[in-house]
């Protein structure tokens, strides 16, 4: 989910770890058991019951295949065009339209309650799990425990391990049903355990079930996107639009870059904000070559992940929320375009 779209990164990765892609040296029983003993103490300090800790961790073993999946990312960098070919494909567009029609009443209610356009909810479900078809079948406790031990992202996955134990301890989901991707992402929404605890939503009143209940999956996505305090969702805006740059763009491109930006790479790569009127004055046009809407009531930022010769987009406030789900320019642009296609 937010950290990466994990099942897709195993196929294509922009950040590569090929130098680490070799047969992992697995810990000895003594090393593993020593680490587990320390984790159990931390888990108790995190308020998790001794019974749950013993049930879940006493017989757990590190999974070599999970470490291999995490480290062995292909070195090749794909283009936005290639990414869109796999992500905004006919199957996802048609599937999204069917979901939109099948769950029209439920989506209308959820959209109104959370004040978010339903096409974005459906598009995320399509991007993350092909509308529930590709959820992953790996026991989450195995995945997050293995990755918490592995040195590469140990601290991040320790948080996911404790969150997983809390989910089980609080009887939110049984251990046997807590399954997902090799990276610990859960259910149709591919939320990480920490996000599940914070944003999982029981819409139908039967407990939070993002594996089987489309209503809960829809509501959980909507709840997450609309409760980001740093960047509130604006239901009066879309995500952005594709634009054409002026012929002299290279002359002033540097001047549009943020100074000392903060956040992940995709957040920092956005330009300084300007109104559409200001972008018009700079010579930017919509993808058909027409003048942009003469509006100054909101700001947009320019993104062009494939460089100055690649496709360009002016993105609005909601785009940043999509990056919170997965901080990748390719992901957020694809999600926006998929939502447009589903809604067309």
Phi, psi and omega in degrees: 000242189301320186291317170199157166278096200293320184288334181278328180294336178291341177266314182224134180225133175278319173266122188250154178228035186301329181296337179266359186279085176212166181305118184291144176274109185282149181291152173288166178301321180295316180297315181295314182293325177296316179296317179300321179299319179292320180296320180298321178295315178298321181296318177299318179294340177269008174087013180271139185291150179298325180298314179295318180300314181293317181298322187267331188250345185297323184245016183280146180229149178293144184254113182300321184294331179288318177297319178298317179297323182289323186268327189272074177266136177300148182282337187292139175260126180267160179271168177299321179301316180292319179299315180296327179301321181274333190257322178253061184264172183300319182299318180289323180294310180296317179299320180294319178296322179294317178297318180300322180282316184296320184250035184302313182296311182297317181293323177299316181293315181293318179300317180291319182295315183267353179060055179216144181293134186293335181296330179287324177299312182294319181298320178296319178299323178291318181292320187280322186215018184052049177062038174096356183283328185240078184264341186089149185235014182274136177299126186297321181298324177294317183295308186286329177293316179299314183286336175289327178286319183297141190292336194294317180224044188300311184296319179299315184279343170296322177297320179290325178295313180294324177295320178298316178296323178293320178301316180289316183297325181270007179059031176286320177213141179286155181302319182294331181267353183275089184227160180180215184280170178295340179266007176091004180283141193252136165060202182296327184274345184053040175282143172286158184306320179297321180288324176302316180296317184283323191238351178303134188231129180268090183281323186266000174081014181246022186091152182290116182226092180270009177264325187235337183261111177295325179299315178294322179296313178302310184294324179294318177297312180299318180298317180295310185295332185259004180241024176275102187301326184289341185205087184293144179288139178245106184287354176272355180243157172271207180261330183157194181203153175282143181225163174251134182277161173289161183295337181260021185303321182298338181288333184231011181303318182299326183290346181269352183286146177293148175261123180052053181289158178239159179111189179286173184304318182292327177289317183289335184282350177291152179284179170293153182279145175213156175285164178297327176298318179294320178294325175300314182296331177283349177104007179282145180226164177290176188295343178263004178089009181268159177297141178290157177306136181280075183236140176232017182269359173206166183246156179227153178239148181270134172230141177212080189297339178262016177092181189296338179262002181265183179293146183236150183220140167264121186247146186258187184305319185292338180302321181296326177296322177296326177291332175295329178289322178200110187280074178218128178301317179302315182298308185295320177295315180298319178297317178297314180294322178296319179297323177296316181293319179297324185276347185285000000 
